[in-house]
Amino acid sequence: MFDNYWGNAHVTDAVERMIAQDRLAQTLLFAGPEGVGKATLARRLGERLLGRPELIEADDLSLPRNQEMLAAREKLPAEKRNDEPLLVATHPDFVTFPPDGPMRQISIPQARLLKERAPFLPHKGKRRIFLIDHVDRANDQAANSLLKTLEEPPPHLILIMTAENAYDLLPTIRSRSLPFYFAPLSPEEMRAFVRARNLDRVERRIQLAAGSPGLAISIDLDAYDRRRAAMLTLLKAAAGAAPFGSWIPVSEAIGRNKSEKLELYLKVLYDLLRDVMLLREGAGEIRNQDIRGELEAISGRASFAWVRKAVAQVDEAARLIRRNIQKTIALDALIMELRG
């Protein structure tokens, strides 16, 4: 089995069998929720086939130095990023193409660079591995450019793509890959993982991570609570449980904070809406147990149609992120739409 890897035994077993039989597919698609270990398994597979695990692990995008590098690239002009498309390759035969820029997308220049480098022979051994992380963040042009490599990959190249939702991809990309679907880890697996990593506030991390070990490690609980307090105020105002005026100082504070992206608030808002729906329907465990009373008050005022509309509005705000919409405009509009 793969060392230091947690959960999704149905995937690791299948990959192990392909390796043992020397029948590893050239194009693999790892699909599943954020943080469940898709890119981690790609690196573990690379370590098994290529060796030098310390080099491959250096390209883990969650490492602080890699996060700093990605943040620094966000500040570059688009022309500069296009002239120097992003790839990460500490190991010469394991190359990661991650989302780039303020919108965190796979760009057309990255797709072209991948196509250009695909024919290059391995530096050592018989294989090279390209990891296209978050391929679902490639726009249609970039995806079509990637498709040309997927159609006829050179015999030495293994392509591994990760995506949260495989059905966000072009059907032609799905049809040219062998898909594996990753599930959230069980509470028992999560508890063992969190304890093995000696993380603090174990139960809270397990609740909020919802089966994603990557989230359990990366979540900043203090920052999450601050964003949650803001989104809870938004929901109260949107549901009519509080006056719109209660939201105004919160909106102004969010607007003044230039370092936090809108998507960070939207992820928290999705969590709260999920809990509101579970409380409304009386089914399932909620993630934010410590504010259960406040969420119950909102669920008592929210119809199913209202929650459904709220989720659709958050989806629309998420789509507008790519147009660089201002945070406060998007959130103010969401409240007004839901207040009717």
Secondary structure, DSSP 8 states (H G I E B T S, - for coil): --TT--S-HHHHHHHHHHHHTT---SEEEEE-STTSSHHHHHHHHHHHHH--HHHHHTT-TTSHHHHHHHHHHHTS-HHHHHHS---B-SSTTEEEE--BTTTTBB-HHHHHHHHHHTT---SSSS-EEEEETTGGGB-HHHHHHHHHHHHS--TTEEEEEEES-GGGS-HHHHHTSEEEE-----HHHHHHHHHHTT-SSHHHHHHHHTT-HHHHHH--HHHHHHHHHHHHHHHHHHTTSS-GGGTHHHHHHHHH--SS-HHHHHHHHHHHHHHHHHHHHT-S--S-GGGHHHHHHHHHH--HHHHHHHHHHHHHHHHHGGGT--HHHHHHHHHHHHH-
